[in-house]
Amino acid sequence: MAQHESDSLITTEVSAAETARSEIPDETVLRAEELDVYYGEEQALDDVTIEIPDRKVTAIIGPSGCGKSTFLRCINRMNDQIPSCRVDGSLAFQGKDVYDEDVDPVALRRKIGMVFQKPNPFPKSIRDNVAYGLTVQGKTENVDERVEESLRAAALWDEVNDQLDSSGLDLSGGQQQRLCIARAIAPDPEVILMDEPTSALDPVAASKIEDLIADLAEEYTVVIVTHNMQQAARISDKTAVFLTGGNLVEYDDTATIFEDPEHDRVEDYITGKFG
Amino acid sequence: MSTETDPNSGITGGDADAHRRRDRRIRRLLFGCTSITVLTTVAIFAVLFDNTFNFFYDVRFHEWLIGLVTEFRLFPEQRVAITEFLFDTEWRPSHADDPRFGILPLAAGTLLVTVGAAFVSIPIGTATALYLSEYARPRTRKYLKPTLEVLAGVPTIVYGFFALTFITPNIIAPVAAAFGYDVGRFSALSGAIVVGIMTIPMVASISEDAMSSVPDELRNGAYALGASKFSVSTSVVLPASISGVMASYILAVSRAIGETMAVALAAGVTPRLTTNPLAEIQTMTAFMVDSTRSTMLVGSVEYQSLFAVGLALFIMTLAANLVNDYVKRSYREVYR
């Protein structure tokens, strides 16, 4: 626990602490080993091995179609919704392979929240949106407190506290996305997956979400897929670069990836020479 | 280059007027077809109203209107009091000595069948829609939905026959007997069940369309929060599609109100103010079928009562359609 606290203190500081932070040994929360994913005949992920540390922000970057989102959706088994999807290899959450027979994907998703590319609030009130996860998970105690805490944590409380009963759809796009973040953290998951959470938002709204992600890493492990390299550089501790064919080409501290990547292809991608 | 029009540019020419005329002709033709529907509706209403007026006042509305204008004849004497029509509890228009024209027994018959039918079609139709939209594999849905829609195309007289020869003797009678009740050849329950079955496809098909159009993002959002499939179906998909689902209910109800042949065969021809579903009753529509087949004098009160009942039916289904419109508008959620 002490380990975590020191981690999160550092995480809130800016990149000057980058090197210091990387020296602290990470506790792995997610570990993929030789993970292959197929959609029918097509291979979407090829032999991915990665260890994602607890209470850090891990960014996943790469060109379109490189398997970033596929990887993300493997973690909470959202790929189960796609009938043609097949997964080989192992993907462990807190040491337990999430594709084991005895794993209940519903229970898994209660530990691993997700925020999507397009804000997708339910056509319900703001309060009911945030409380939805609590309701379906049977956590019916102190719902109002949890709703308020989550909205505060998502930096939305001050904007909506006087309209909790109005529809979540009446909010602006950026507010809707923060509502979705509040909704994801209300049931208090361990990990939050974010699939290009700012790509549908204007720059001001996007920067609010970025600030929020840094705060979230104090309590949660954040894995974020992004198309925006500056964003990855700004907010993440670790960066994984996927290139075409579903290959994880390089995975390291964000500073290393952006300043001194090992592979030329990664450097080309980051400097915009391809992708 | 000058600003003068180049005669050889090809964008001017003598065809312009011809094109305009053609467009106008086509527009008039299409408008003509459209107006047939509108005019028919207006004509039906006018005939119903004209004759209903005759039922109450022994003079057709348009005749009275002409009389009023040419000879200043004011309101004629009432033949049947409107209060009798609305509140009397007896309907026996062909009674020789004491005919009575209280629509309540017929309206109650229609209501009994309609409410009973809703208890069948709404739960089963909604469950079917949820299954097709949320649970069925794409292949299953591909074959099942057209099958369901075929069910909607079965002639209603066939359903009535089915109720008379199968539902009543093989389902209702044994069950009623087990509880110590006796049930005759006709019963409101039989009519309600068969009209309910008949309107299941309507509820299922329209609700399924509404549920399928709920964006997948909402489902994924709920799944990602650890919702089970049942939670996603009932707490996200159903509320998000509620306007379409409600619309299907109201359409089914309005169809049940107007349904004729099945109830005429299944529910009977005895007007009776009752809430007992095992009793033989008569609906408004069944009365109209029955009367038009019997030998009655054109122009008699009994004959005119057909129009009054018809107008009442017309108003009921119109009301249902207006409610449908209102529900659709007020429940509509806009997805961005």
Interface residues (C-beta under 8 A of the other chain):
Chain A: N76 M78 Q81 P83 V106 A107 L108 R109 R110 G113 M114 F116 K118 N120 P121 F122 P123 K124 Y132 G133 T135 V136 Q137 S167 L169 G173 C180 R183 A184 P187
Chain B: R137 P215 E217 L218 R219 N220 G221 A222 Y223 A224 L225 G226 A227 S228 S231 S235 V236 P239 A240 E333 V334 Y335 R336
